[in-house]
Structure formats: structure tokens, C-alpha cells
Amino acid sequence: MYAPMSFFETTPLGRIMNRFAKDIDTVDNLIGDSLRTLTATASSIIGAIILISIIIPYFLAVAFVIIVCYAYAAYFYRASARELKHLDAILRSSLYSHFSESLSGLTTIRAYGELDRFLAENVELVDVENRAYWLTVVNQRWLGMRLDFLGVLLTLAVALLTVGTRFTISPGQTGVVLSYILTVQQSFGWMSFGLMVRQVAEVENNMNAVERVVHYAKELEQEAPHEIEDSPAASNWPSRGNVVMKDLEQEAPHEIEDSPVPSNWPSEGKVVMKDIVMRYRPELPPVLKGLSMSISPGEKIGVVGR
């Protein structure tokens, strides 16, 4: 990452760690398996629907109604699951940030006897993160109940159609239709991991990790490149010990032309500040607002904070 220092000063460390831990793991491991399972399940479902439709053409009308209900339930579920996944990622970043900060300042925490407070804060952050995960599980159960109910309706409709057309199809065809409709019902339902409706939502939820990684890879402000393409460095660079920099933002001059510094300055160790206004970056509000103070020679002072 070639982001400027201002990014690392304003972004919690846990949020960065979450990108390179959970999100990268999701991109490398989970999305591929989800897509593979989704493709296999969708292929088996489409094949079963075509086979049943050849034997019982009336099945297409029933399947159309049931599939519309499936699509509505999946659409309703995906809208909430996507936001819950995003919320879970944000809360996990806060947990990582607190844990890393606790490790880096462990000696200070022990010195001031604040172990219990930091432990309680960590437990609270874990509980808050688990709330989002618990809501995700509840959301999945909501979808599972409706998918199972629609799958039972689809199986019942096919069973009734096979009974109604028992004089036009053979017993063997009836057995094939019933076995394949059970396969379709299980694929649409909540009986196994490779389920089409759940996998569609799973792939969409996991793409949230891709979005977060791409944001860090392409949309973050970057520092200037180490090499300029139009001006490549020579093979023997640097041949001399001189460095020339152009168009860089400069600090204020050390000397003001209208107020020359006396030759004997400083004659005494006295510092006077009048109406000092300072900020960390140009777009941030000032942290020092009109600070005025005078430090006498030989006086000892203490600065608290940054």
C-alpha cells in the first residue's frame, strides 16, 4: 500500500487488518467454492426441470408459480443479508483494532492496572460483533423456513400431477419424476450446503469482501510513484550526491525578509507565543485555537498529550 501517512493516521489499524485477513480469505477461499457449488446445483436443477417437463408438461405452469415465489423470498433475503454482512465486517474491524491496540500498549495497561477495564471492553466488543452474526443466522433461518415450505408445495404439486396423469405415463416414469422432484426440492431447500438460493445470496454477500479489497487497491489516494515513466533513472544513478526536487509543497521560510533576525539571537532562552492556531491537516478543524503563552528563561514546563 502506497497510501499517504494521513490515511494510516485516520484509519483504525483493525480496519486495515480486517482487509488483509478476513476479506482476503473470503476472496481466496470462499467465493470460488460458492461459485462452483452454485453452478453445479443450478445445472442439476435445470436438468431436473427439463426432464420432468418432458414427461409432465403441466409441470411448467406449477414450476413457474413456485419459482416466482422463490425469487421473491430470495430477493427479500438478499437485501437484508447484504447489509448485515457489511455491518458484521465493520464491527469486526473495531474488534481487531481494539485487540491490536491492547497488544501494543500492554506494558502501559499493566503499569496503570487497567487490565480489567480493557478485558471488559474486549468482551463488550465481542458481544457487539456477535449480535451482527446472530442476526445473520436468524436471517438465514427465516429464508430456510420459507424455502422448505415452497419445496414441499412443489413436491405436493408434482405428486398430484403424477396421480392425475397415471393413465398416460408409465409407473417407471412416475418414479423418475418423483425422484427428480425430490432432488429439486432439496436443492432449493435448506438440507445441504450446495443450495442454489442460499448460494446466490452467499456469493453476493462474499462479493462485499471483493468490494472492500478493490476499494483499498484502486480507490485510495496514493503517494507519488518511486519512478517516473517519462524520466527513467539511469543505470549509474546517482552518479553524484546531489538531489533536485521540484514542485513540492514547502514549509514556511526559516527567515522572514521584513523581520531579519539579530546576529546575537537568541540572547536569552525565552519563548513567547501569541494567538497560535494549528491543525493536523488543512481540511481538519484547528486543534490549537488562539494559544498564547510565555516561557521564561530557565523555566521548566511539561507538555501533556501529543
C-alpha positions, -999 to +999 in steps of 0.1 A: +000+000+000+014+034-011-012+054+008+000+086+024+006+089+061-026+108+066-045+076+057-028+055+083-032+082+110-070+084+104-078+048+097-080+023+126-054-005+124-081-031+129-099-020+097-067-024+077-061-058+093-096-070+085-090-062+048-059-084+048-073-111+070-110-120+067-116-102+034-086-117+016-095-152+030-131-147+016-118-138-018-092-166-020-112-195-005-150-189-001-160-172-033-146-199-056-163-227-036-196-208-036-195-202-074-186-239-080-214-251-058-239-227-073-230-238-108-233-275-100-266-270-082-281-248-109-272-273-136-288-302-117-320-282-111-323-271-147-318-306-159-344-320-135-370-293-146-364-302-182-368-339-176-400-335-156-414-311-181-409-336-209-428-363-190-455-340-175-458-307-195-483-293-169-454-291-145-441-259-162-471-239-150-467-251-115-429-246-116-433-210-129-455-200-099-432-217-074-401-202-089-416-167-087-423-172-050-387-185-046-373-154-063-394-131-042-382-148-009-346-147-021-348-110-032-362-101+002-335-121+020-306-108-001-314-071+007-311-076+044-282-102+043-260-079+023-264-051+049-259-075+078-227-088+062-214-052+058-223-045+094-205-076+106-174-066+088-174-031+103-179-044+139-152-070+133-128-042+123-135-024+156-127-056+175-094-061+156-085-025+162-090-027+200-072-060+202-041-047+183-041-015+204-042-035+236-013-057+225+008-027+215+002-009+248+002-040+271+030-027+293+013+006+299-020-011+306-003-033+332+016-004+347-016+015+354-036-015+365-062-013+337-063-049+328-099-054+340-112-024+321-096-034+288-107-070+292-143-058+298-141-036+267-129-065+246-157-087+259-182-060+251-168-056+215-170-094+210-207-093+222-215-065+198-198-083+169-217-114+177-250-095+175-245-090+138-235-126+133-266-138+153-288-116+131-272-132+100-281-167+113-316-156+122-320-142+087-308-175+072-333-194+093-361-171+080-352-179+045-348-216+052-383-220+066-399-204+035-378-224+011-387-256+028-424-247+027-422-239-010-403-271-017-430-291+000-456-274-021-436-281-053-433-318-043-471-320-035-480-304-069-459-329-088-473-358-068-508-347-076-499-343-113-485-378-114-517-392-098-538-372-123-519-385-153-514-420-141-532-434-172-509-415-196-474-422-181-459-455-170-451-464-134-414-461-143-418-425-155-437-417-123-408-430-102-383-409-122-404-378-118-408-382-081-371-389-075-361-359-095-386-336-079-371-346-045-337-336-058-350-302-069-368-297-036-336-305-016-316-282-038-340-253-033-344-261+004-321-260+034-309-296+036-274-292+023-246-267+018-249-267-020-282-250-023-289-227-052-309-199-035-286-198-005-256-199-027-268-170-048-271-149-016-238-163-003-219-153-035-235-118-033-226-114+004-190-126-003-187-100-031-188-075-003-152-086+006-142-081-030-156-046-030-137-037+002-104-051-012-109-033-046-115-001-027-082-003-010-064-014-042-078+012-067-096+040-049-073+050-021-051+081-026-016+070-034+018+086-029+039+098-058+055+069-078+090+059-069+099+061-106+086+084-134+079+065-166+088+095-188+121+100-169+136+066-161+165+066-137+199+059-153+217+027-145+245+046-127+221+069-108+230+086-085+263+094-101+268+125-078+255+132-043+231+160-054+193+157-053+170+181-071+133+183-061+107+204-080+070+213-074+070+200-038+049+218-012+074+237+010+074+246+047+073+283+058+107+300+054+131+300+083+137+337+080+113+365+072+127+392+049+108+420+066+119+410+101+156+400+100+169+380+130+196+399+150+231+384+149+231+378+187+198+359+187+188+342+209+202+363+236+180+345+263+160+313+264+126+330+264+097+317+242+066+339+235+036+325+216+007+348+206-026+336+191-012+302+178-036+283+155-025+248+144-042+218+127-031+184+117-042+188+081-056+216+060-091+201+059-094+194+096-105+219+123-078+235+144-066+217+175-049+248+189-071+279+188-055+312+197-029+297+221-009+324+239+018+317+264+052+329+276+081+307+288+107+325+309+144+316+307+153+286+329+116+277+334+107+240+333+074+231+316+056+199+309+037+191+277+008+166+282-005+147+251+006+149+215 
